[in-house]
Amino acid sequence: MAELLKDIYTEAFLTTFSQQVQEVYRPFKAQQFVRAVLADNWADLTLKQRTRQIAIVLGQFLPQDYSEAIALLEQLAPDCQGFAYLFFPDFVVVYGTRPEDWALSMHALEIFTQQSSAEFAIRTFILTDPKRAMGQMTQWAQSANAHVRRLASEGCRPRLPWGESLPVFKQDPIPVLAILERLKNDPELYVRRSVANNLNDIAKDHPQLVIETAKKWQGQSEAVDWVIRHGCRTLLRKDFLAVQTLFGYAADSPAKPLVLSAIIKTTATTVAIGDKLAFHYQIHFRPEAKLLVRVEYAVDYVKANGQQSRKLFKLAEKEIDGRQGLRGERQINFKDLTTRKHYPGQHNVALIVNGREVAKTAFEVVRREE
């Protein structure tokens, strides 16, 4: 069985860390700290809960003056790098949210994000005082350090995975776009990827605003064009026609159809849960030399309530010679996952070309015989 991410916080890890603290702060009671962290319901805690518990307990064993405690953690930070040390910025969330500690906390997050990441921690401050926090993000967007610049974008994503959502920016993302404007052509892909992910978040609530932003940015550089395309990936899947012309995909109309004929066929009419089902497809296009196409397949999965839910998967996205057409094979995996559980019933697999369904076939998913 794969090791759970929360299990990075072993007793050995905590012991080593406590010894590091003791080297810079002699009064630190290392053994008591480890016992306090692991007390009570430690085994039942999630990753985020464990991170928070370490931060809380750490504050009980460090100096009670916040400025002294945070200075010690900043001293330790260079030797405490990686995902496991997310409790450093979480310490700031637990103990450093008083208005009078703002400058200390912002400086600490700037230090800690260079070793781990403060993208989750800064959200507490955004929710408390969006205007002041975004002023800080604007300063960070101009930092010489790529990790700090990335924090300026990643920290204000409206829908950051694992992080608290930011309803204020779901409603009005204009302050976020001002940050992205500064970072869209950043020299580091690490930062530009965050900009694209942020743009994709915004597109889920304000698609037209993202389209308008993309049109304004388009053509400024290859790097920015990549950010636009990656930032519009949800729109490409769910509202292709809205961005079709933006990216130059081949036009499709009744008078001038893009696809002349298409087939999609499965290699069997039934598949058991836990198995794979193969299908092949073939597409004939209008006979033009250069056609930019996005080819996807959609699976209509049966849910627990018997209704169907469609999920799209990309097959190809490229410029083709329409006179040659496209063909290929793919497999659909019906193994149960933590993110998807399969149910028996009629499913469909459809072929989608530039946002339009051009072929579909049905098959039956059944329970495996015991």
C-alpha positions as CSV (number, residue, x, y, z in Angstrom):
1,M,0.0,0.0,0.0
2,A,1.3,3.4,-0.9
3,E,2.5,5.6,2.0
4,L,0.1,8.4,2.8
5,L,1.5,11.9,2.4
6,K,0.6,12.8,6.0
7,D,3.1,10.1,7.1
8,I,6.0,12.3,6.3
9,Y,5.6,13.5,9.9
10,T,7.2,10.5,11.6
11,E,8.6,10.5,15.1
12,A,12.1,10.5,13.6
13,F,11.3,13.6,11.6
14,L,9.9,15.4,14.6
15,T,12.9,14.4,16.7
16,T,15.4,15.6,14.2
17,F,13.5,18.9,13.8
18,S,13.3,19.4,17.6
19,Q,17.1,18.9,17.8
20,Q,17.5,21.6,15.2
21,V,15.4,24.0,17.2
22,Q,17.4,23.2,20.3
23,E,20.6,24.2,18.6
24,V,19.3,27.8,18.2
25,Y,17.2,27.9,21.3
26,R,18.7,26.0,24.2
27,P,15.6,26.1,26.5
28,F,13.6,24.2,23.9
29,K,12.2,20.9,25.5
30,A,12.7,18.6,22.5
31,Q,11.4,15.4,23.9
32,Q,8.3,17.0,25.4
33,F,7.6,18.8,22.1
34,V,7.6,15.5,20.2
35,R,5.4,13.8,22.8
36,A,3.0,16.7,22.7
37,V,2.7,16.6,18.9
38,L,2.1,12.9,18.8
39,A,-0.4,12.9,21.7
40,D,-4.1,12.1,21.6
41,N,-5.6,11.5,18.2
42,W,-2.5,12.0,16.0
43,A,-3.1,8.9,14.0
44,D,-6.5,10.1,12.9
45,L,-5.4,13.6,11.8
46,T,-5.3,14.5,8.1
47,L,-2.2,16.1,6.5
48,K,-3.4,19.7,7.1
49,Q,-4.5,18.9,10.6
50,R,-1.1,17.4,11.4
51,T,0.6,20.5,9.9
52,R,-1.6,22.7,12.1
53,Q,-1.0,20.6,15.3
54,I,2.8,20.9,14.8
55,A,2.5,24.7,14.4
56,I,0.3,25.0,17.5
57,V,2.5,22.9,19.7
58,L,5.6,24.5,18.4
59,G,4.3,27.9,19.6
60,Q,3.8,26.4,23.1
61,F,7.5,25.5,23.3
62,L,9.0,28.6,21.7
63,P,9.3,32.1,23.3
64,Q,5.8,33.5,23.9
65,D,6.9,36.8,22.4
66,Y,5.9,36.4,18.7
67,S,8.8,38.5,17.4
68,E,11.3,36.3,19.2
69,A,9.7,33.1,18.1
70,I,9.5,34.1,14.4
71,A,13.1,35.3,14.5
72,L,14.1,31.8,15.6
73,L,12.1,30.1,12.8
74,E,13.6,32.5,10.3
75,Q,17.0,31.4,11.5
76,L,16.1,27.8,11.1
77,A,14.4,28.2,7.7
78,P,17.5,27.7,5.4
79,D,18.0,24.2,6.9
80,C,14.3,23.3,6.8
81,Q,13.4,23.0,3.1
82,G,10.6,21.2,1.4
83,F,6.9,20.3,1.6
84,A,7.2,18.9,5.1
85,Y,8.0,22.3,6.6
86,L,4.6,23.9,5.7
87,F,4.1,24.3,9.4
88,F,6.5,27.2,9.3
89,P,4.1,29.5,7.4
90,D,1.2,27.9,9.3
91,F,2.9,29.1,12.5
92,V,2.4,32.6,11.1
93,V,-1.3,31.9,10.5
94,V,-1.7,30.6,14.1
95,Y,0.2,33.2,16.0
96,G,0.9,36.2,13.7
97,T,-2.5,37.6,12.5
98,R,-2.7,40.6,14.9
99,P,-2.6,43.8,13.0
100,E,0.5,45.0,14.9
101,D,2.3,41.9,13.8
102,W,1.6,42.4,10.1
103,A,5.1,43.5,9.0
104,L,6.8,40.7,11.0
105,S,4.4,38.1,9.5
106,M,4.8,39.3,5.9
107,H,8.6,39.2,6.2
108,A,8.4,35.7,7.7
109,L,6.1,34.4,4.8
110,E,8.5,35.9,2.3
111,I,11.4,33.9,3.9
112,F,9.4,30.7,4.4
113,T,8.0,30.6,0.9
114,Q,11.6,30.3,-0.5
115,Q,12.1,27.1,1.5
116,S,8.6,25.6,1.4
117,S,5.5,27.6,0.3
118,A,3.4,30.3,1.9
119,E,0.6,30.0,-0.7
120,F,-1.9,28.6,1.8
121,A,-0.9,30.8,4.7
122,I,-1.2,34.1,2.9
123,R,-4.9,33.4,2.1
124,T,-5.8,34.0,5.8
125,F,-4.4,37.5,5.5
126,I,-6.2,38.1,2.2
127,L,-9.5,37.0,3.7
128,T,-8.9,39.4,6.6
129,D,-7.8,42.4,4.7
130,P,-7.8,41.9,0.9
131,K,-6.7,45.4,0.0
132,R,-3.7,45.4,2.3
133,A,-2.7,41.9,1.4
134,M,-2.9,42.6,-2.3
135,G,-0.7,45.6,-1.8
136,Q,1.9,43.2,-0.3
137,M,1.4,40.8,-3.3
138,T,2.1,43.6,-5.6
139,Q,5.4,44.2,-3.9
140,W,6.2,40.5,-4.0
141,A,5.5,40.4,-7.7
142,Q,8.5,42.6,-8.2
143,S,10.9,40.5,-6.1
144,A,14.2,39.3,-7.4
145,N,13.3,35.8,-6.1
146,A,11.2,33.6,-8.3
147,H,9.6,31.8,-5.3
148,V,8.4,35.1,-3.9
149,R,7.1,36.2,-7.3
150,R,5.2,32.9,-7.6
151,L,3.7,33.5,-4.2
152,A,2.2,36.7,-5.5
153,S,0.3,34.7,-8.1
154,E,-0.3,31.4,-6.4
155,G,-1.4,32.9,-3.1
156,C,-4.3,34.8,-4.7
157,R,-5.7,32.1,-6.9
158,P,-9.5,32.1,-6.3
159,R,-9.7,28.3,-6.3
160,L,-6.3,27.1,-5.1
161,P,-6.4,23.3,-4.6
162,W,-6.1,22.4,-0.9
163,G,-6.4,26.1,0.0
164,E,-9.2,28.2,1.3
165,S,-11.2,29.6,-1.6
166,L,-11.3,33.4,-2.0
167,P,-14.9,34.4,-2.5
168,V,-13.9,38.1,-2.8
169,F,-11.9,37.3,-6.0
170,K,-14.4,34.8,-7.3
171,Q,-16.8,37.8,-7.3
172,D,-14.3,40.4,-8.6
173,P,-11.0,39.1,-9.9
174,I,-9.7,42.5,-11.2
175,P,-7.2,42.9,-8.3
176,V,-5.8,39.4,-9.2
177,L,-5.5,40.3,-12.9
178,A,-3.4,43.3,-11.9
179,I,-0.9,40.9,-10.3
180,L,-1.0,38.5,-13.3
181,E,-0.4,41.4,-15.6
182,R,2.9,42.0,-13.9
183,L,4.0,38.3,-14.0
184,K,2.6,37.0,-17.3
185,N,6.0,37.4,-19.0
186,D,8.1,36.3,-16.0
187,P,11.5,34.8,-17.0
188,E,10.7,31.7,-14.9
189,L,8.3,29.0,-16.2
190,Y,7.7,28.2,-12.5
191,V,6.1,31.6,-12.1
192,R,4.3,31.7,-15.5
193,R,2.7,28.3,-14.8
194,S,1.2,29.8,-11.7
195,V,-0.1,32.8,-13.7
196,A,-1.8,30.4,-16.1
197,N,-3.3,28.3,-13.3
198,N,-4.6,31.5,-11.7
199,L,-6.1,32.6,-15.1
200,N,-7.7,29.2,-15.4
201,D,-9.3,29.6,-11.9
202,I,-10.7,33.0,-13.0
203,A,-12.1,31.5,-16.2
204,K,-14.4,29.2,-14.2
205,D,-16.3,32.2,-12.8
206,H,-15.6,34.9,-15.4
207,P,-15.0,33.3,-18.8
208,Q,-15.6,36.4,-20.9
209,L,-13.2,38.5,-18.8
210,V,-10.5,35.9,-19.4
211,I,-11.2,35.8,-23.1
212,E,-10.9,39.6,-23.2
213,T,-7.7,39.4,-21.2
214,A,-6.3,36.7,-23.5
215,K,-7.0,38.9,-26.6
216,K,-5.2,41.8,-25.0
217,W,-2.1,39.7,-24.1
218,Q,-2.0,37.6,-27.2
219,G,1.1,38.0,-29.4
220,Q,3.3,39.8,-26.8
221,S,5.7,36.9,-26.6
222,E,5.8,33.1,-27.0
223,A,5.9,32.8,-23.2
224,V,2.7,34.9,-22.8
225,D,1.0,33.0,-25.6
226,W,1.7,29.8,-23.7
227,V,0.3,31.3,-20.5
228,I,-2.9,32.2,-22.4
229,R,-3.4,28.8,-23.9
230,H,-2.7,27.0,-20.6
231,G,-4.9,29.5,-18.7
232,C,-7.8,28.8,-21.1
233,R,-7.7,25.0,-20.8
234,T,-11.0,24.7,-19.0
235,L,-12.6,27.0,-21.6
236,L,-11.2,24.8,-24.4
237,R,-12.8,21.7,-22.8
238,K,-16.1,23.2,-21.7
239,D,-16.8,26.2,-24.0
240,F,-14.6,25.5,-27.0
241,L,-16.6,27.8,-29.4
242,A,-16.0,30.8,-27.2
243,V,-12.2,30.5,-27.7
244,Q,-12.1,28.8,-31.1
245,T,-11.1,31.9,-33.1
246,L,-8.8,33.1,-30.4
247,F,-6.4,30.2,-31.0
248,G,-7.0,29.8,-34.7
249,Y,-8.8,26.4,-34.8
250,A,-10.3,25.4,-38.1
251,A,-13.8,26.7,-38.6
252,D,-16.8,24.4,-38.8
253,S,-20.1,25.3,-40.3
254,P,-23.0,23.5,-42.1
255,A,-22.0,25.1,-45.3
256,K,-18.3,24.2,-44.8
257,P,-18.1,21.2,-42.4
258,L,-14.8,20.4,-40.9
259,V,-15.5,16.7,-40.5
260,L,-16.9,14.8,-43.4
261,S,-17.3,11.5,-41.6
262,A,-16.1,9.9,-38.4
263,I,-16.4,6.6,-36.5
264,I,-15.6,5.4,-33.0
265,K,-15.9,1.7,-32.1
266,T,-15.2,-0.2,-29.0
267,T,-13.5,-3.7,-29.2
268,A,-16.2,-5.2,-27.0
269,T,-19.8,-4.3,-26.1
270,T,-19.3,-4.9,-22.3
271,V,-16.5,-4.3,-19.8
272,A,-16.2,-5.3,-16.2
273,I,-15.4,-2.8,-13.4
274,G,-11.7,-3.1,-12.9
275,D,-10.9,-3.9,-16.5
276,K,-10.0,-1.8,-19.6
277,L,-12.0,-1.2,-22.8
278,A,-10.2,-0.3,-26.0
279,F,-11.7,1.7,-28.8
280,H,-10.5,2.9,-32.2
281,Y,-11.5,6.0,-34.1
282,Q,-11.2,7.4,-37.6
283,I,-11.9,10.9,-38.9
284,H,-12.1,12.2,-42.5
285,F,-11.7,16.0,-42.8
286,R,-12.4,18.4,-45.5
287,P,-9.4,18.3,-47.9
288,E,-7.4,21.3,-46.8
289,A,-3.7,21.3,-46.2
290,K,-3.6,23.1,-42.9
291,L,-6.3,22.5,-40.3
292,L,-5.7,23.2,-36.6
293,V,-7.8,20.7,-34.7
294,R,-8.4,19.6,-31.1
295,V,-9.6,16.0,-31.0
296,E,-11.0,14.6,-27.7
297,Y,-13.0,11.7,-26.6
298,A,-15.8,11.9,-24.0
299,V,-17.0,9.2,-21.7
300,D,-20.5,9.4,-20.3
301,Y,-20.0,7.7,-16.9
302,V,-22.9,6.4,-14.9
303,K,-23.1,7.9,-11.4
304,A,-24.4,6.3,-8.2
305,N,-27.8,7.8,-8.9
306,G,-28.0,6.3,-12.3
307,Q,-27.5,9.6,-14.2
308,Q,-24.6,10.1,-16.6
309,S,-21.7,12.5,-16.2
310,R,-19.5,13.4,-19.1
311,K,-15.7,13.7,-18.8
312,L,-13.4,14.8,-21.6
313,F,-9.9,13.4,-22.5
314,K,-7.6,14.9,-25.2
315,L,-6.5,12.7,-28.0
316,A,-4.7,15.2,-30.3
317,E,-4.2,18.9,-30.7
318,K,-2.2,19.9,-33.7
319,E,-2.2,21.2,-37.3
320,I,-3.0,18.4,-39.7
321,D,-3.3,17.8,-43.4
322,G,-7.0,17.3,-43.8
323,R,-6.5,15.1,-46.9
324,Q,-4.8,12.5,-44.7
325,G,-7.3,12.3,-41.9
326,L,-6.7,11.0,-38.4
327,R,-7.0,7.6,-36.8
328,G,-5.9,5.9,-33.6
329,E,-6.7,3.7,-30.6
330,R,-7.1,4.3,-26.9
331,Q,-8.1,2.5,-23.8
332,I,-10.6,3.5,-21.1
333,N,-9.7,2.2,-17.6
334,F,-12.5,1.2,-15.4
335,K,-10.4,0.6,-12.3
336,D,-12.0,2.3,-9.3
337,L,-9.9,5.3,-8.0
338,T,-10.2,7.6,-5.1
339,T,-11.4,10.3,-7.5
340,R,-13.8,8.1,-9.5
341,K,-15.9,5.1,-8.6
342,H,-17.5,3.1,-11.4
343,Y,-21.1,1.8,-11.5
344,P,-22.8,-0.7,-13.8
345,G,-25.0,0.5,-16.7
346,Q,-24.9,1.9,-20.2
347,H,-22.0,4.2,-20.9
348,N,-21.1,6.1,-24.0
349,V,-17.9,7.1,-25.6
350,A,-18.0,10.0,-28.1
351,L,-15.6,11.6,-30.4
352,I,-15.3,15.4,-30.2
353,V,-13.6,17.5,-32.9
354,N,-13.2,21.2,-32.3
355,G,-15.9,21.2,-29.7
356,R,-18.5,19.2,-31.7
357,E,-19.5,15.6,-31.2
358,V,-19.0,13.8,-34.5
359,A,-19.5,10.1,-33.5
360,K,-20.7,8.1,-30.5
361,T,-21.1,4.5,-29.5
362,A,-22.6,2.8,-26.4
363,F,-21.3,-0.1,-24.3
364,E,-22.3,-1.7,-21.0
365,V,-20.3,-1.7,-17.8
366,V,-21.0,-4.7,-15.5
367,R,-19.8,-5.9,-12.2
368,R,-17.1,-8.4,-12.2
369,E,-18.3,-12.0,-11.6
370,E,-17.1,-13.5,-8.4
